[in-house]
Amino acid sequence: MNSTNDIADKARAFLYTCYSEWGRSEREAEERWLDVYAQIEETGTYVHRPEELEYGAKLAWRNSNRCIGRLFWNTLSVFDGRHIGTFEEVRDALLTHIRFATNDGKIRPAITVLPPAGKDGNCPVRIWNHQLIRYAGYETENGPVGDPNSIPFTQICRELGWKGEGTHFDLLPLVIQIGDDAPRWFELPRDLVLEVPLRHPELPGFEELQLKWYAVPIIADMRLEIGGISYPAAPFNGWYMETEIGARNLADEQRYNLLPRTASLMGLDTGSNATFWKDRALIELNAAVYHSYRNSGVSIVDHHTAAQQFQLFEQQEAQAGREITGDWTWLIPPVSPATTHLFHSKYENTWKTPNFYHQDKPYEK
């Protein structure tokens, strides 16, 4: 929770940034700041104008140290949901976001900003999901089924009354909380969620793994802060880089752990690390992901192209006189990082605002 002075300081800095980048006069910025300052003095907070909310959300993307896709920050579509107050309204806004972002596979970056936290820190709306679309995970006597990373949240959903089918790719429900009311869950309409069946262009037997992944990664549990105002529910998305799926979601031992099965299909010797079977299987798993998304007409970027796009972003920011910040450990791709300029670069990992911040999970309090 920000203090009144903290809100005022952040609001002033944000407003002057906006008006400067919009090419407006310092006088206009000063007039708006005096208006905002009066609101803060009277109420302890203030209300963003629609254009401020839109630009603030875009700046949050531009300032996201861990994101390699920031070149496209100014293309973000911003949906203003600050007026929303009921469970059904929130659900409908989230479903609208999924539909808009999916766009029949031609993914559109978007954010839906729900009501801000009060000056006392209370949250009018919280989304319990990590992502709006995510697969469930189950602990069984024969080992995990589905996504092991989702096991704790899946259990929460089951305690709330949701029942999954127990497959490797069950779509989790949306779980929404309004104020202090008990959370409610809503099933995701299957026809709304675009999923991509994974095929390999050359490897025989790959289809027998019966793999798939969803088209749009919509992060739902981070807090958006703009000019000192906190928005605890502001789901946002870009599009996938293939390594997010092929080198992490499907390959990590604590996730779907598919490298051994992929290596087996390739006939690789897995008895020794020195055969580089993990590396070879990892490449083919990523190749399958990229091939499948492209073949299905779903937006995706490979890690080499994404690195080149980030380099262009760096050049544009330098031309604008802005310093680049970044978390190197997140920016480098998990596959062949040394083949990109990112591996050989240094970045200051200082956090600018507006930005997205992690927050405690409501169900772990």
Beta strands, then each sheet from edge to edge (+ up, - down):
strand 1: 77-80
strand 2: 110-113
strand 3: 125-127
strand 4: 137-140
strand 5: 143-146
strand 6: 174-178
strand 7: 184-186
strand 8: 195-197
strand 9: 212-214
strand 10: 218-219
strand 11: 223-226
strand 12: 229-231
strand 13: 236-237
strand 14: 240-241
strand 15: 300-301
strand 16: 355-357
sheet 1: 1+ 2+ 13- 10+
sheet 2: 3+ 6- 7+
sheet 3: 4+ 5-
sheet 4: 8+ 9-
sheet 5: 12+ 11- 16+
sheet 6: 14+ 15+
end
